[in-house]
Amino acid sequence: MTINTIKDPGPDAKLNTPVELPSTSKAQPASEVSPATSEPDLESRIKLRRAELVAKLRELRADVRLEATQAGDRLKAKLSEVAHILKEGVVDGWTNLGDSARHKLEHWLSDSARQLASHDGPAKPGQS
């Protein structure tokens, strides 16, 4: 809802900006979002990697070879690991993420990237 305090707008009325009243349906002020610049990025990267791991796990479940089963077990362990880190480290939300939890999550991201890359390459030559 906006309120314009000028009754008779003159030629420079466009320079006066209307006052916007707070509404209960709007999001919280931007000041709560800006300090957490790195956290939402980390959060989105974690969510994306988890989705990639779950997709790879589904793909591996369709494969009956022993290597695929073992790779699936390693992916499940990696998903369990991040669940524990999140349970312990993201208690008050991503905006209050401590340095220790952030470090563990960054380390998990790099490890899981290597693990995903290793599952993409070696599984295909055995299919020939």
ZASE-960395 format. One record per residue (C-alpha): residue in one letter; residue number from 1; x, y, z. Coordinates in Angstrom, 1 decimal. Layout:
<nodes>
{node A; NUM; {X; Y; Z}}
...
</nodes>
This chain:
<nodes>
{node M; 1; {0.0; 0.0; 0.0}}
{node T; 2; {1.5; 3.4; -1.0}}
{node I; 3; {0.5; 6.8; 0.3}}
{node N; 4; {1.4; 9.9; -1.6}}
{node T; 5; {1.6; 12.9; 0.7}}
{node I; 6; {1.4; 15.6; -2.0}}
{node K; 7; {-2.1; 17.0; -2.6}}
{node D; 8; {-1.4; 19.1; -5.7}}
{node P; 9; {1.4; 17.6; -7.6}}
{node G; 10; {3.6; 20.1; -9.4}}
{node P; 11; {6.0; 19.6; -12.3}}
{node D; 12; {8.6; 18.0; -10.1}}
{node A; 13; {6.1; 15.6; -8.4}}
{node K; 14; {7.8; 12.6; -9.9}}
{node L; 15; {10.9; 13.3; -7.9}}
{node N; 16; {9.0; 12.7; -4.6}}
{node T; 17; {8.8; 9.0; -4.0}}
{node P; 18; {5.7; 7.6; -2.3}}
{node V; 19; {6.0; 6.1; 1.1}}
{node E; 20; {5.4; 2.4; 1.3}}
{node L; 21; {3.7; 1.1; 4.4}}
{node P; 22; {4.8; -2.3; 5.7}}
{node S; 23; {2.4; -5.1; 5.1}}
{node T; 24; {2.1; -8.4; 6.9}}
{node S; 25; {2.0; -10.3; 3.6}}
{node K; 26; {5.4; -9.0; 2.4}}
{node A; 27; {8.7; -10.6; 3.1}}
{node Q; 28; {10.9; -9.4; 6.0}}
{node P; 29; {13.2; -6.4; 5.4}}
{node A; 30; {16.2; -6.9; 3.1}}
{node S; 31; {18.5; -6.4; 6.1}}
{node E; 32; {17.8; -10.0; 7.1}}
{node V; 33; {18.7; -11.4; 3.7}}
{node S; 34; {21.9; -9.4; 2.9}}
{node P; 35; {24.2; -10.6; 5.8}}
{node A; 36; {23.6; -14.2; 4.7}}
{node T; 37; {25.1; -13.8; 1.2}}
{node S; 38; {27.3; -16.9; 1.4}}
{node E; 39; {24.9; -19.1; 3.3}}
{node P; 40; {22.1; -19.3; 0.7}}
{node D; 41; {24.7; -20.0; -1.9}}
{node L; 42; {26.1; -22.8; 0.2}}
{node E; 43; {22.6; -24.0; 1.0}}
{node S; 44; {21.7; -24.1; -2.7}}
{node R; 45; {24.9; -25.9; -3.6}}
{node I; 46; {24.3; -28.5; -0.9}}
{node K; 47; {20.7; -29.0; -2.2}}
{node L; 48; {21.9; -29.3; -5.7}}
{node R; 49; {24.6; -31.8; -4.9}}
{node R; 50; {22.2; -33.9; -2.8}}
{node A; 51; {19.8; -34.0; -5.8}}
{node E; 52; {22.7; -35.1; -8.0}}
{node L; 53; {23.6; -37.9; -5.6}}
{node V; 54; {20.0; -39.1; -5.3}}
{node A; 55; {19.7; -39.1; -9.1}}
{node K; 56; {22.9; -41.1; -9.4}}
{node L; 57; {21.8; -43.5; -6.7}}
{node R; 58; {18.6; -44.2; -8.6}}
{node E; 59; {20.6; -44.8; -11.8}}
{node L; 60; {22.9; -47.2; -9.9}}
{node R; 61; {20.0; -49.1; -8.4}}
{node A; 62; {19.0; -50.2; -11.9}}
{node D; 63; {22.4; -51.7; -12.4}}
{node V; 64; {22.8; -55.2; -11.0}}
{node R; 65; {26.6; -55.4; -11.1}}
{node L; 66; {28.5; -55.6; -7.9}}
{node E; 67; {30.4; -52.4; -8.6}}
{node A; 68; {27.2; -50.5; -9.0}}
{node T; 69; {25.8; -51.8; -5.7}}
{node Q; 70; {29.0; -50.8; -3.9}}
{node A; 71; {29.0; -47.4; -5.5}}
{node G; 72; {25.4; -47.0; -4.5}}
{node D; 73; {26.3; -47.9; -0.9}}
{node R; 74; {29.0; -45.2; -0.9}}
{node L; 75; {26.6; -42.6; -2.2}}
{node K; 76; {24.1; -43.6; 0.5}}
{node A; 77; {26.8; -43.1; 3.1}}
{node K; 78; {27.7; -39.7; 1.6}}
{node L; 79; {24.0; -38.6; 1.8}}
{node S; 80; {23.9; -39.9; 5.4}}
{node E; 81; {27.0; -37.9; 6.2}}
{node V; 82; {25.6; -34.6; 5.0}}
{node A; 83; {22.3; -35.3; 6.9}}
{node H; 84; {24.3; -35.6; 10.1}}
{node I; 85; {26.3; -32.5; 9.4}}
{node L; 86; {23.1; -30.6; 8.6}}
{node K; 87; {21.4; -31.9; 11.8}}
{node E; 88; {24.2; -30.8; 14.0}}
{node G; 89; {25.4; -27.6; 12.2}}
{node V; 90; {22.2; -26.0; 10.9}}
{node V; 91; {20.3; -25.7; 14.1}}
{node D; 92; {19.3; -22.1; 13.9}}
{node G; 93; {19.0; -22.0; 10.1}}
{node W; 94; {21.5; -21.2; 7.4}}
{node T; 95; {21.9; -17.6; 8.4}}
{node N; 96; {23.5; -18.6; 11.7}}
{node L; 97; {25.8; -21.2; 10.3}}
{node G; 98; {29.0; -21.5; 12.2}}
{node D; 99; {32.5; -21.7; 10.8}}
{node S; 100; {32.9; -25.3; 11.8}}
{node A; 101; {29.7; -26.4; 10.0}}
{node R; 102; {30.5; -24.3; 7.0}}
{node H; 103; {33.9; -25.9; 6.7}}
{node K; 104; {32.4; -29.4; 7.1}}
{node L; 105; {29.8; -28.7; 4.4}}
{node E; 106; {32.4; -27.2; 2.0}}
{node H; 107; {34.6; -30.3; 2.6}}
{node W; 108; {31.5; -32.5; 2.0}}
{node L; 109; {30.9; -30.7; -1.3}}
{node S; 110; {34.4; -31.3; -2.6}}
{node D; 111; {34.4; -35.0; -1.5}}
{node S; 112; {31.0; -35.6; -3.1}}
{node A; 113; {32.1; -34.0; -6.3}}
{node R; 114; {35.0; -36.3; -6.5}}
{node Q; 115; {32.8; -39.3; -5.7}}
{node L; 116; {30.3; -38.3; -8.4}}
{node A; 117; {33.0; -37.9; -11.0}}
{node S; 118; {34.5; -41.3; -10.1}}
{node H; 119; {31.1; -42.9; -10.6}}
{node D; 120; {30.5; -41.3; -14.0}}
{node G; 121; {33.7; -42.6; -15.5}}
{node P; 122; {34.6; -46.1; -14.5}}
{node A; 123; {31.0; -47.6; -14.6}}
{node K; 124; {30.7; -47.1; -18.4}}
{node P; 125; {33.6; -49.1; -19.7}}
{node G; 126; {32.4; -52.3; -18.1}}
{node Q; 127; {29.1; -52.1; -20.0}}
{node S; 128; {30.8; -52.7; -23.4}}
</nodes>
